[in-house]
Amino acid sequence: MALELAWYDGVGLLGTAMVLVAFALLQAGRLSGTGLVYQLLNLLGAVCLLLSLFGGFNVSVFALQLAWCAVSLYGIARSLRARSKAAA
């Protein structure tokens, strides 16, 4: 039996990988939790997971990923503000 993945499955797996890689790099001390790369990996991962819901909607996963996007966007805005203050 062959495993057939739809586009949304591939996008969801990519999103899962992004979030897990970001977390692993954070735990390994390779990324800062307030850094732009960490926040972007989380944001893009959450967006991919939202897109994967086209295959089967789940309201709790939808709510979690919306919150993940909101927190990531807040972190990105905060990082960019801190950079502009440091440059000034």
DOGUZA-938685 format. One line per field, with one value per residue: residue number from 1; x, y, z of N, C-alpha, C, CB in turn. Coordinates in Angstrom, 1 decimal, decimal comma, always signed. Glycine has a CB too. Example, Ala and Ser with C-alpha at 12.3 -4.5 7.8 and 13.67 -1.06 7.14 Angstrom:
REM residues 2
seq	[1_2]
nc1	[+13,2_+12,8]
nc2	[-5,7_-2,2]
nc3	[+7,8_+7,1]
cac1	[+12,3_+13,7]
cac2	[-4,5_-1,1]
cac3	[+7,8_+7,1]
cc1	[+13,2_+12,9]
cc2	[-3,3_+0,0]
cc3	[+7,8_+7,9]
cbc1	[+11,3_+14,1]
cbc2	[-4,5_-0,6]
cbc3	[+9,0_+5,7]
***
This chain:
REM residues 88
seq	[1_2_3_4_5_6_7_8_9_10_11_12_13_14_15_16_17_18_19_20_21_22_23_24_25_26_27_28_29_30_31_32_33_34_35_36_37_38_39_40_41_42_43_44_45_46_47_48_49_50_51_52_53_54_55_56_57_58_59_60_61_62_63_64_65_66_67_68_69_70_71_72_73_74_75_76_77_78_79_80_81_82_83_84_85_86_87_88]
nc1	[+0,9_+0,8_+1,7_-0,1_+0,2_-1,5_-1,3_-1,7_-0,9_+1,8_+2,5_+1,7_+3,5_+5,9_+5,5_+5,3_+7,9_+9,3_+8,5_+9,4_+12,2_+12,9_+12,3_+14,1_+16,6_+16,5_+16,5_+19,0_+20,6_+21,3_+19,8_+18,2_+15,5_+14,2_+15,0_+14,9_+15,0_+14,1_+11,5_+10,5_+10,6_+8,8_+6,4_+6,1_+6,0_+3,6_+1,7_+1,9_+0,9_-1,7_-2,6_-2,6_-4,9_-6,8_-7,2_-8,5_-10,5_-9,9_-11,0_-9,7_-7,0_-6,8_-7,4_-5,2_-3,0_-3,6_-3,2_-0,5_+0,6_-0,1_+1,4_+3,9_+4,0_+3,9_+6,3_+8,1_+7,6_+8,4_+11,2_+12,0_+11,5_+13,3_+15,7_+15,7_+15,8_+18,3_+19,9_+19,6]
nc2	[-1,2_+2,1_+5,2_+8,0_+11,4_+14,5_+17,9_+19,6_+17,9_+17,7_+20,4_+20,8_+19,0_+20,2_+22,6_+21,6_+20,6_+23,0_+24,4_+22,5_+22,4_+25,0_+25,1_+23,1_+24,2_+26,4_+25,2_+24,0_+26,2_+27,5_+29,4_+32,5_+33,1_+35,5_+36,3_+37,2_+35,1_+32,8_+33,6_+34,0_+31,4_+30,1_+31,6_+31,1_+28,3_+27,9_+29,1_+27,4_+25,1_+26,0_+26,2_+23,5_+22,6_+22,7_+20,2_+18,8_+20,2_+21,4_+22,7_+23,3_+23,0_+25,0_+27,3_+27,2_+27,6_+30,1_+31,6_+31,1_+32,3_+35,0_+35,5_+35,1_+37,1_+39,3_+39,0_+39,3_+42,0_+43,2_+42,5_+43,9_+46,5_+46,7_+46,5_+48,8_+50,7_+50,2_+50,8_+53,5]
nc3	[+0,0_-1,0_+0,2_-0,3_-0,6_-0,4_-1,6_+0,6_+2,7_+2,4_+2,7_+5,3_+6,6_+6,1_+7,5_+10,1_+10,4_+10,3_+12,6_+14,6_+14,1_+14,6_+17,4_+18,3_+17,6_+19,2_+21,8_+21,6_+21,8_+19,6_+18,3_+19,2_+21,3_+21,0_+18,5_+15,0_+13,1_+14,4_+15,1_+12,5_+11,4_+13,1_+12,5_+9,7_+9,7_+11,2_+9,4_+7,3_+8,5_+9,0_+6,3_+5,7_+6,8_+4,8_+4,0_+5,9_+8,2_+11,4_+14,3_+16,7_+16,1_+14,2_+15,8_+17,5_+15,7_+14,6_+16,9_+17,3_+15,0_+15,6_+18,0_+17,0_+15,0_+16,7_+18,1_+15,9_+15,2_+17,6_+17,6_+15,3_+16,1_+18,2_+16,9_+15,3_+17,2_+18,3_+16,2_+16,0]
cac1	[+0,0_+1,6_+1,2_-0,3_+0,0_-2,0_-0,4_-1,8_-0,2_+3,2_+2,7_+1,6_+4,7_+6,9_+5,2_+5,7_+9,4_+9,8_+8,3_+10,2_+13,6_+13,1_+12,4_+15,3_+17,7_+16,4_+17,0_+20,4_+21,3_+21,8_+18,9_+17,6_+14,0_+13,7_+15,6_+14,1_+15,0_+13,3_+10,1_+10,0_+10,4_+7,5_+5,3_+5,9_+5,5_+2,1_+1,0_+1,9_-0,1_-3,1_-2,9_-2,8_-6,3_-7,7_-7,4_-9,5_-10,6_-10,0_-11,1_-8,7_-5,7_-7,0_-7,2_-3,8_-2,1_-3,9_-2,5_+0,9_+0,9_-0,2_+2,5_+5,1_+4,0_+4,3_+7,8_+8,8_+7,5_+9,3_+12,6_+12,3_+11,6_+14,6_+16,8_+15,7_+16,2_+19,7_+20,6_+19,4]
cac2	[+0,0_+3,3_+6,4_+9,1_+12,7_+15,6_+19,1_+20,1_+17,1_+18,1_+21,7_+20,6_+18,4_+21,3_+23,5_+20,9_+20,6_+24,4_+24,7_+21,7_+22,8_+26,3_+24,7_+22,3_+25,1_+27,2_+24,4_+23,8_+27,4_+28,0_+30,5_+33,2_+33,1_+36,8_+36,5_+37,2_+33,8_+32,0_+34,1_+33,7_+29,9_+29,8_+32,1_+30,3_+26,9_+28,0_+29,4_+26,1_+24,2_+26,5_+25,7_+22,0_+22,4_+22,5_+18,7_+18,4_+21,3_+21,0_+24,0_+23,5_+23,3_+26,3_+28,3_+27,2_+28,1_+31,5_+32,2_+31,0_+33,4_+36,3_+35,6_+35,2_+38,5_+40,2_+38,8_+39,9_+43,5_+43,6_+42,4_+44,9_+47,7_+46,7_+46,7_+50,2_+51,6_+50,0_+51,5_+55,0]
cac3	[+0,0_-1,1_+0,9_-1,2_+0,1_-1,1_-1,5_+1,9_+3,6_+2,2_+3,3_+6,8_+7,1_+6,1_+8,7_+11,4_+10,4_+10,6_+14,1_+15,4_+13,9_+15,4_+18,8_+18,6_+17,6_+20,4_+22,9_+21,5_+22,0_+18,3_+18,0_+20,3_+21,3_+20,5_+17,2_+13,9_+12,4_+15,2_+14,9_+11,1_+11,3_+13,8_+11,7_+8,4_+10,1_+11,6_+8,2_+6,6_+9,2_+8,6_+4,9_+5,7_+7,2_+3,7_+3,8_+6,9_+9,1_+12,9_+14,9_+17,8_+15,4_+13,6_+16,8_+18,0_+14,7_+14,6_+18,1_+17,0_+14,1_+16,3_+18,9_+16,1_+14,5_+17,8_+18,3_+14,8_+15,4_+18,7_+17,2_+14,4_+16,9_+19,0_+15,9_+14,8_+18,4_+18,5_+15,1_+16,2]
cc1	[+0,9_+0,9_+1,1_-0,6_-0,5_-1,1_-0,5_-1,1_+1,3_+3,5_+2,6_+2,9_+5,8_+6,7_+5,6_+7,2_+9,9_+9,7_+9,2_+11,7_+13,8_+13,2_+13,7_+16,5_+17,7_+16,9_+18,5_+21,3_+21,8_+21,0_+18,5_+16,1_+13,4_+14,3_+14,6_+13,9_+14,0_+11,8_+9,6_+9,8_+9,1_+6,3_+5,1_+5,5_+4,0_+1,3_+0,8_+0,9_-1,5_-3,5_-3,2_-4,2_-7,3_-8,0_-8,4_-9,5_-10,7_-9,9_-10,1_-7,3_-5,7_-6,7_-5,8_-2,8_-2,4_-3,2_-1,0_+1,4_+0,9_+1,0_+3,8_+5,2_+4,4_+5,8_+8,6_+8,8_+8,4_+10,8_+12,9_+12,4_+12,9_+15,8_+16,9_+16,1_+17,8_+20,5_+20,5_+20,4]
cc2	[+1,2_+4,4_+7,6_+10,4_+13,7_+16,8_+19,6_+19,2_+17,5_+19,5_+21,6_+19,9_+19,4_+22,3_+22,9_+20,9_+22,0_+24,7_+23,8_+22,0_+24,1_+26,0_+24,0_+23,2_+26,0_+26,5_+24,1_+25,0_+28,0_+29,2_+31,2_+33,2_+34,4_+37,2_+36,4_+35,9_+32,8_+32,3_+33,8_+32,2_+29,5_+30,3_+31,3_+28,9_+27,0_+28,3_+28,1_+25,1_+24,7_+26,1_+24,2_+21,7_+22,3_+21,0_+18,2_+19,4_+20,7_+22,4_+24,3_+23,7_+24,6_+27,4_+28,4_+27,8_+29,6_+32,2_+32,2_+32,0_+34,7_+36,5_+35,8_+36,6_+39,5_+40,2_+39,5_+41,4_+43,9_+43,5_+43,5_+46,3_+47,8_+47,0_+48,2_+51,1_+51,4_+50,7_+53,0_+55,6]
cc3	[+0,0_-0,4_-0,1_-0,4_-0,8_-0,9_+0,0_+3,0_+3,6_+2,9_+4,8_+7,4_+7,1_+7,2_+10,0_+11,5_+10,8_+12,1_+14,9_+15,2_+14,7_+16,9_+19,2_+18,6_+18,8_+21,6_+22,9_+21,7_+20,7_+17,8_+19,3_+20,2_+20,9_+19,2_+16,1_+13,2_+13,1_+15,0_+13,5_+10,9_+12,0_+13,0_+10,4_+8,7_+10,4_+10,3_+7,4_+7,2_+9,0_+7,2_+4,9_+6,1_+6,1_+3,5_+4,8_+8,1_+10,5_+13,6_+16,0_+17,2_+14,8_+14,6_+17,3_+17,0_+14,5_+15,7_+17,9_+16,0_+14,8_+17,2_+18,0_+15,5_+15,5_+18,1_+17,2_+14,9_+16,5_+18,4_+16,2_+15,1_+17,6_+18,1_+15,5_+16,0_+18,5_+17,4_+15,2_+17,2]
cbc1	[-1,0_+1,8_+2,2_-1,4_+1,3_-3,5_-0,8_-3,3_-0,4_+3,6_+1,6_+0,4_+5,1_+6,8_+3,7_+5,2_+9,9_+9,0_+6,8_+10,0_+13,9_+11,9_+11,2_+15,5_+17,6_+14,9_+16,2_+20,7_+22,5_+21,7_+17,7_+18,2_+13,5_+14,1_+16,7_+14,6_+16,4_+13,6_+10,0_+11,1_+11,5_+7,5_+5,7_+7,3_+6,3_+1,9_+1,7_+3,3_+0,3_-3,1_-1,7_-1,8_-6,7_-7,0_-6,2_-9,2_-11,7_-8,8_-12,5_-8,7_-5,4_-8,4_-8,2_-3,3_-2,3_-5,4_-2,9_+1,2_-0,2_-1,5_+2,6_+5,1_+2,7_+3,5_+8,1_+8,2_+6,0_+9,0_+12,8_+11,3_+10,4_+14,7_+16,7_+14,3_+15,5_+20,1_+19,9_+18,0]
cbc2	[+0,0_+3,7_+6,8_+8,8_+13,1_+15,9_+20,1_+20,2_+15,6_+18,2_+22,7_+19,7_+17,2_+22,1_+23,9_+19,5_+20,2_+25,4_+24,4_+20,2_+23,0_+27,2_+23,9_+21,2_+25,9_+27,7_+23,1_+23,2_+27,2_+26,9_+30,1_+34,7_+32,7_+37,9_+35,6_+38,2_+33,2_+32,1_+35,6_+34,2_+29,1_+30,4_+33,6_+30,3_+26,4_+29,1_+30,5_+25,4_+24,2_+28,0_+26,1_+21,3_+23,5_+23,1_+18,0_+17,0_+22,2_+20,1_+24,2_+22,3_+22,1_+26,5_+28,0_+25,7_+27,4_+31,8_+31,5_+29,5_+33,4_+36,3_+34,4_+34,2_+38,8_+39,8_+37,4_+39,5_+43,9_+42,7_+41,0_+45,0_+47,8_+45,4_+45,8_+50,6_+51,1_+48,5_+51,1_+55,3]
cbc3	[+1,2_-2,6_+2,1_-2,2_+0,8_-0,8_-2,4_+2,3_+3,2_+0,8_+2,8_+7,1_+6,2_+4,7_+8,7_+11,3_+9,1_+9,8_+14,4_+15,0_+12,4_+15,1_+19,2_+17,5_+16,3_+20,7_+22,9_+20,1_+22,9_+17,3_+17,2_+20,3_+22,7_+21,6_+17,0_+12,9_+12,3_+16,7_+15,2_+10,1_+12,0_+15,2_+11,3_+7,6_+11,3_+12,6_+7,4_+6,5_+10,7_+8,7_+4,0_+6,6_+8,2_+2,4_+4,0_+7,5_+8,8_+13,3_+15,5_+18,7_+14,4_+13,0_+18,0_+18,2_+13,4_+14,6_+19,4_+16,4_+12,9_+17,1_+19,8_+15,0_+13,9_+19,1_+18,4_+13,5_+15,7_+19,9_+16,5_+13,3_+17,8_+19,7_+14,7_+14,3_+19,7_+18,4_+13,7_+16,6]
***
